[in-house]
Amino acid sequence: MSIGHTLLGLLESGPRHGYDLKRAFDEKFGHDRPLHYGQVYSTMSRLLKHGLVEVDGIEAGGGPERKRYAITDAGVTDVERWLATPEKPEEYLQSTLYTKVVLALLTHRNAADILDTQRSEHLRSMRILTDRKRKGDLADQLICDHALFHLEADLRWLELTAARLDKLREAVAR
């Protein structure tokens, strides 16, 4: 996820302080990975340097000055460009799990055990996500669906690989 573009998009509804941006980000996107304040302020500094935001006001308080940021026309254009650009599909052609299976076969270890252990971990994750989806709002349901569909595809791969272990053992032994 592009944190810079996400913060810019959040600014389109109106100027905000860094604290407000962090809170909005965490509420909408950061359930599992909330932003650190330092990440917000370093990103805003970079966006300011590139002319994508401007300081709309500074408030003095008991602590450090609070800057209120506003998106510039260049920032709006940048967000529009980012939203229109499709994400590269993740093809997983260099899978750590595949590497583990092949290494297990090359070193005469039990690759089926690796697949079984991974299958159990995937099923555990799916149960957690399904529970979260059941209790969540629409946004949480959609993000959980996305993760669940990926885990289901992984499970299909685990089953297919388990069924082909003997052939794979022969192929990697050559």
Helices and strands as residue ranges (DSSP letters): H 3-11, E 16-17, H 18-28, H 37-49, E 53-59, E 66-71, H 73-84, H 96-106, H 111-135, H 138-163, H 165-173
